Amino acid sequence: MLYHLLYPLKSYLSGLNIFQYITFRATSAAILALLLSFLIGPWIIRLLERHQIGEEIRTDGPQSHLRKQGTPTMGGVIILIAVLVPTLLFARLDNTYILIILLAVSWMGLIGFIDDYLKTIRKTKSGLVAKYKLAGQIILGLAVSAWIFLAPEFHDMRSVTSIPFLKNYELDFGLLYPLFIILIITGFSNAVNLTDGLDGLAAGLSAIAFMVFAGIAYLSGRVDFSDYLNIIYLPGAGELTIFAAAMTGASLGYLWFNSAPAQVFMGDTGSLATGAALGTLAVLLKKEILLLIIGGVFVVEVASVMLQVGYFKWTKKRTGEGKRIFKMAPIHHHFELSGWPETKIVIRFWIIGILLALFSFGTFKIR
């Protein structure tokens, strides 16, 4: 918005020329997102407490979590406000990439909000029925797919994705690409949701991942850098740097209140929207496979649940008694029940996330 309002006035006030630079607008968006989180966070937490919108803790989970009963949830509203406002202010609103990512985060934020509303206010135990939640994720995947196939910006690369470690080679999914998009967006939306089980875990890992995507978006939108690194050049994708930077700032700002002991939980409002944003960014930047490295911890978390459920059903069918691989899934609960303090698990997972982030950047030159 500010770009459209102020940049055309550069001939009258030369200082406004700074709005043409993505680096300036991305930095501004990150700082504003962080400050917004700090400003609205306490107010939203008090509002949630006043209306007794608190977390319901599972009795079959780690006993140490019972003390978190009643902690305000739906804190994902902090993230949504803190990312949408800076993006709307500093990004170009005529940019297809920005419009798609805003659709993704807003749509899944709404789905998550309905789920949290049903669980915490209407006291519906299961919240939004799983099939309806899945339907919402599939609808988003189809919408993103249709937009990509119809938008001229993707004319030469509608159904391709890049492959890490391979130079000048892209994998073309053809007509199967929409299914791949649905898998990525749905998978990561659920993966972040499953990871959001310890104070600060999902928020910290998200901040790391979005920081990486901010760098990738900037490189992909520059013809000189993308040519030097032999990655797909995506005209206009540089604007996603602003969104990714805002998400980084919003995640860090939310982490201020979510670090142990947490004052608020993001709920499905935040986790589904954050995961969908990660998946959609990867799709738009043609880095879907690289996302498996950048978000490696999220992948392990959801894989641990799939392995646990699959192995339990398989052993029960064979022997009549279900067995487990982990003490509890997702895997962060396994380490909790193994005696690791919650903060140690979170910090160690962050460290792994940072290592994976650095490695993902290394793949641009290891080819």
Beta strands, then each sheet from edge to edge (+ up, - down):
strand 1: 160-162
strand 2: 170-172
sheet 1: 1+ 2-
end
